[in-house]
Amino acid sequence: MLAVIMLVHVAGWFWFDHAYRKTDAALTARSVTGVGFAADSVAHTAQRQLEASFQQLETLAADPILRRDLAALQADPELRDVLEPLDNPGLDEVARNTLRSRLLARPAQRSLQATLYAAAGNNPTAFGWFILGRDGLQLARWPANETIGVNYAWRSYYHGQPADFVDLEAYRRSERPRIAGTHLSAAFVSQVSDRWVVAISTPVWAPGGASAGEAPSISLLSAGGNASGGTGGGTGGGEFLGVVALLYELGQITELPGEESEQVFAALIDTRAGREGAILQHPLYERLLAESDQRLPDRLQTRRVSLDNWQPTPHPRVFTHTDYHDPLGEDELGEVYRQRWLAARSPVTVRGRETGLWAIVQQSYEQAIGGELARLRQKIHALAVATGVLMVALIVPAWALVLRGFR
C-alpha cells in the first residue's frame, strides 16, 4: 500500500514537472513575441531619426552658400601655398599652426564655420560637424579645434570603405576611393575628444550635382561590406568639392526607449563586415558616460553580439532569442547584465535600404516569467514534500497497528 501511494506521488511529481516545462515554454514564446514587436518598433524609430539626420546633412551639402564658400576656399589664390603643405602628414606642428592661422583668417572659411554653427543649433545631440575638401583636408569644424588643416582622407567617412586605413600614406597608396553618397562610418576614437564616435557623411557637389530637390544617393555599407551607391541624384555632372559630416558619440546615435532600465531596454548593434555584432548603443554606455568624462573603455568594442542562434519569426524583419546572453555582461562593468534575456532584433533601414544596423530589445527572463515560475515550483515542491511526509507519518503508524493486531 505504501509503495503504491509513493508511486502515485512520484508520478504526480513527474506530471507536474512536464506541465511546468510546457508552461515555461508557452510563457516564453508569448513573452518573446511581445519583445519582437518592441524590437520592430524600436528599429522604425531609429530609422526615422537616422533619416532625419541624413536629410539634414544632405540639405546642408546642397546649400548654395556652403557650396560657394567651399569652392572659393579651395580656389583662393592666397591659399595656394597653404593647402598643399597642410596636406603633408609629416608637417611639424609649429608650421601647421602657422598655416592653419592663415586658413582661419580667410572670409570663406569663416563663412563655413558660421554655416556649421547654424546647423549644429538644429541638431543639439550631434557631437560635432566638419567639412573636408576634395582631397580630404579638413577645412572647417564645429566646435573649432586643431583638426582644421589636417587631412582625414584615410577615415571611412571620406572613402566609404568598411574600416579606416592605417594612415594617410596607406590611403594614398590605394585606389583613393571616396564616398558616392550619404554614408555611415565605422566607429572610431576621435583624435580630438578621445571618445568613441561614428560619423554620417555626404559628398558636396558643385552646382550641376545633387541638389536639395533631388534624392541624393546613399552609400551605406551592407553586411557584406561593399559600398553601395544609390539610384538618386548622384553627381549629375557636377564637380566633387568635398565632404560634410556630423559626429555622434556612441550611445547617442539615436534615442532608444528603456535606456534607464536594467530589466527591459533597447540596444543598437553594427553587423557590417569587420564590425559584426559591435555594440554601438547600450544602457551601460549611457551610465558610463554619465558617470565620467572619460571615453568608453576600448575593450567594450571587442565585445560582440553573436549573430547565430536567432530564430526567424512570421514577421520577416524580426528574429528572436529565448536564451540570449548580453556580451557586455561578461565585463566587470556590466555585471548587472550577466543573466538570461529574452531578446529580439530587427534591422534599421534608411529609405528602404539596409544600413547594417540592428535594433535589439532585451527583457530579463527572470522579470518576465522565470521568477514567478521558480517560486511556483518551490511552493509545489514544498507541498509535495510535506504531503509525502504526512502520508508516511499517517500510514506507517496505521500499518503498525494493523500488524500488531495479527500477533
Number of C-alpha atoms within 10 A of each C-alpha: 8 12 8 9 14 14 12 12 17 14 12 13 15 12 11 15 15 12 12 16 12 12 14 16 13 11 16 19 16 11 18 24 19 15 25 26 17 24 29 24 15 26 27 18 18 24 22 17 16 20 15 14 19 23 16 15 22 26 16 22 26 22 16 15 15 24 20 16 18 27 21 14 21 19 11 12 10 13 15 11 10 18 22 10 15 23 19 16 14 9 13 10 10 9 11 21 16 11 18 20 13 13 23 17 10 14 13 21 21 15 17 24 23 16 19 25 17 12 18 18 10 10 14 9 15 19 21 21 24 23 28 26 25 21 17 24 23 24 25 28 25 21 13 15 10 14 17 23 27 20 21 24 27 24 24 25 31 30 24 30 24 24 20 22 18 10 14 19 13 12 18 13 8 10 7 13 15 22 24 23 28 26 29 26 24 23 23 19 16 14 10 9 13 12 21 21 23 24 27 22 30 30 32 31 25 23 18 11 20 25 23 16 9 14 15 27 23 26 22 29 25 18 18 13 18 15 20 18 18 17 11 14 17 21 21 14 12 14 15 18 20 27 28 28 26 26 22 20 25 25 25 19 22 19 15 22 16 16 20 14 11 14 17 20 22 25 24 28 23 24 25 22 18 14 20 18 23 22 26 23 24 22 20 22 22 16 13 16 17 10 9 9 10 12 18 21 13 11 9 19 17 14 17 18 18 15 10 7 12 17 12 13 13 7 11 8 16 24 23 24 21 20 15 21 19 21 19 24 16 16 15 10 13 16 12 14 20 15 15 17 24 26 31 31 30 26 27 25 19 19 11 8 14 15 23 23 27 26 27 27 30 27 24 20 22 16 12 18 15 16 13 12 17 14 11 13 15 12 12 15 15 12 12 16 13 12 13 16 12 11 15 15 11 11 15 12 11 12 13 10 11 11 10 9 8 6 5
